[in-house]
Amino acid sequence: MTDLIPAIGSFLSFGINGAANKNSMNMVGRHKAIVYGYAIISVILLAGALVFRLDLNIPQRLLPLYLLEIVIGAGAVIAYYKAMDLGRASSTLALSQSYVLLVLLAGVLLLGETLSMLQIAGSLIILFAAMAISIPEGRRLEGGTVFLPITIVGWAAYYSIIKVFVDAMGPYSATVVLESGIFVMVALFYLARRKDLSLPDRKGWPSIGVQQATACLGAVLYSVSVLGIGAGLTAAIGSGSLIVNSVASYFWLREKLDARTYIAIAAMVIGLVLIAL
């Protein structure tokens, strides 16, 4: 049970982060929220690495894979923020969680991970509950949904490959080099597209701070969890972030929760219990 604590801490952090992302975009705009948010998380992680004198050298054999990983990660993030900018935080995060199924398959088929029947059942319950939350009333998908296939495929690849770096470098060092690399890629992408990246107004910084404090904690705990219980199971438990995100979006962003959402949240709790057994 204790080996699940990092994964649980990760989904709590990422759940709050999902609502904070939307609030930051409302305050300072999408491009600034992403670039300055990732700048902050990179500085925090690098500072931690310097304090603890961690080795951040990427093994030479992994350099081509590293470049591929940060390009994939950056593309998934850019598409995700675009979808969230056009839709609700809760439904965007929910639909994006379908990447978990692909990570589970990659973990079992490519990474040699094993899951019990209860863990598989719990993971599927969480995934189907996430899908239920993602479908809005009237069954009409939001405009930003068209960008989510990029995020889903990108996150499936990123969160499968991440295990290679966690095993080779350790969870914290791997998080530092990957998150910092994604920041560079995202910044270069928006600079190339001539987007306004001037300093945000002061009123937006508290929201960006919450956004990246939770992202930083969630990213580190996620990597620790991958090292402890594997990529597939970590991704499945991470889908539980929707529980926290739905509640945070209700109180912070005033997004409505209907009966279907309450039922889906209850189902996610059951799925998490099955995984923990």
N, C-alpha and C positions, 0 to 999 in steps of 0.2 A: 504493500500500500504506500509506503514512504517513497518508493521510486516514482510514484505518480505525482508527487508534490510539485516538481518543476513544471510539468505539463499543465497542472491545474493553475499554478501561479501565472503561467504564460497566457492561458485563455482569459483569466481575469484581467490581465494587463491589456491584451489585445481587444477585449470587449469594450473597455473604456476608451481605448485608442480609436476604435471605429467611430464613436460619437464625436470624439475630439477632432478627428480629421474633418468631418463635415462642418463642425463649428468653425474651425480654422479657415476653411475655404470660404465660408460665409463672411468672415471677418476681413481676410486679406487677399482672397482670390486663390484659385487652384495652383497656379504656377509657383507663387511665393510660398504657399503652405507646404508644397512638396520640397522645394529646394532648400528653404531655410529650415524646415523641419529636419531634413536629412543632414544638413550642415550641423545642427545642434547635436543630433544623435552621434554623428561621427566624432565630434569634439569630445563628447562625454565618454565614449568608448575608448578613444585614443588616450584620454587623460588617465582612465583606469589602467590601461595597458602600461603606461609610463610609470604610474605609481607602483604597480606590482612587477615592473621590469619583465614583462612578457615578451617572448620571441614572436615577432610578427612576420618573419620571413616565410614566404610561401614556397613550399618545395618545388624545385625547378620542373619536376615531372608534371606538376599540377598547373603550371602557368597557362597553357592553352585552355584547360578546363575552367580555370578561374576567370579568364576573359569571357568565355562563353556563359558562365554562371552569372556574372554581374550584368551582362547584356540582357540575358533572359530576365533577371530580377528587375532591372530597370524598366524593361518593356512592360512587364506585368504590373508594376506599380503605376506607371503612366496611364495605362488603360484603366486600372482600378479607380484612380482618382477622377478620371474623365467620367466614368460611369457614375461614381458617387456624386459628382458635381451636377449631373443631370437627373439624379433620382434621390430616393430616401436612403439614409445611412443604413437602416436596419435591413431593407430588402436587398440593397446592393451587396452588403456583407454576406447575407444569407445565400444568395444565388452563387456568389463567388466560392462558397465552401464546397461546391461539387468537385473541386480539385482534390479533395481528400480521398475520394474513391480511387483516383488515379495514383495517388501516393501510396495508398494501401496496396494496390496491385503491384506497383514498382517495388515496394518493400518486400513483398513475398516472392515475386518472380525474379527480381534482379538483384536484390540485396540479401537474399537468404534469410529474411526475418520470418518468424512464426507467430501466429495469432491463435488463441483458443477460440472455440465456438462462441463462448460468451462475449469475448472481445469483438469478434466479427459481428455478432448480433447487435451489440451495443453501438458499434460504429455505424452500422446501417440505419439503426433507429435515429441516431443523431443526424445523419446525412439526409434522410427522408424528411425529418422534422425541419431541417434547414430549407429544404426545397418548398415545404408547405408555407413557411414564412415568406419566402421570396416571391410567391405568386400573389400579386395585389388583387384587391376586390375587382370583380368584373373580368378577371383573368387576362387583363391587358398589361403587357410588360412595359416598364418605363423606358423612355428614350435612350438612356444610357446603357441599357442591357446589351445593345449591339457590340459594345466594347468588352464585355465580360468574357467571351470565349478566349480572347488573348490573355486575360488575367488567369483564367482557369488552367489553360494549357501551360502558361508560363510558370505559375506557382506549382503546378504538378511536377514540372521538370526541376525547378529551383529547390523545392523542399525534398525532392528525392536525392538530387546531387549533393545537397548540403552535408549529408552523412559522410561523404568522402573527405571533406575539409575538416569536419568535426573530429573524425577519427585520426586524421593526419596532424592536426595542429592544436587540438583541444577546443572545447566549446567557446571560451571567451575570445581567444585569438582568431578563431574562424569567424566569429560574429563581427569582430572589428574590421577585418580585411574585406569581408563581403558587404557589410553595410556601408563602409566608406567607399568601396568601389561602385556601389549602386548610386551613391550621392554624386560621384564624379560623372557617371554616365547620364544621369538625369539632368544635371546642370549643363553638361555639354549639349544635350538634346535641345533644351529650351533656349540656350544661347544661340545655337545654330538656327533656331526658328524665330530669333529676335523677339522673344517674349520679355515683358517688363519684369526684371528681377531686382528692382530698386528696393531699398529697405522698407519693410512693412510699417504701417502706422503703429504707434506704441500700444494702442488698444488691442491689437491682435497678438502681441507677444505672450500674454498669459495663456491664451488658448494653444498657441504653438508649443509653449513650455509643457503643458499637460499632455499634448499630443505626443511629444517626443520623449518625455520622461517615461510614459507608459510603453511606448514603442521600444525604447532602450531596454527596459526591464523585461518586456515580453520576448524580445529577440534573444537576450542572453539566456533566459530560462528555457526557451525553445531549444536552443542548441544543447544545453545541459541535458534536457529531456531526450533529445535524439541520441546522445551518447549513452544514456541510461536504459531507455526502453525501445529505441529504434525510431526510424522516420515515420513508418506507417501508423503506429499506435499513437505517436505524438501528434500527428496531423489529425487523427480521429478525435482525440480528446480536445484538441485545439478548436474543433468545431463548436465546443461548448461556449466559446466566446460570444456566440449569438445570444445566450441567456443574458449575459451582462450587457451586451450591446443593446438589446431590445429595451431593457430597463433604463439604461443610460440615455438612450434616444428619446424615451418617453419623458423623462424628467428634464433633460438638458435641451433637447431639440423640439419637444412637444409633438413628437410623432405618435400617432394614435396606435394603441394596441387593441386588437379585436379578439374575439373568443378563440379564433383559430390560432392566433399567436400564443395565447395562454396555454392552449392544449399542446402546441408544438414545444413550448418551453418545458412543460411537464414531461413530455416524451424524451427530451434531451437529458433531463435529470435522470430518468430511468436508464437511458443509454449509458450515461456516465457511471451509474451504479453497477451495471452489468460489466463494464470494462474493468471496474475496480475489484470485482469479485475474484 
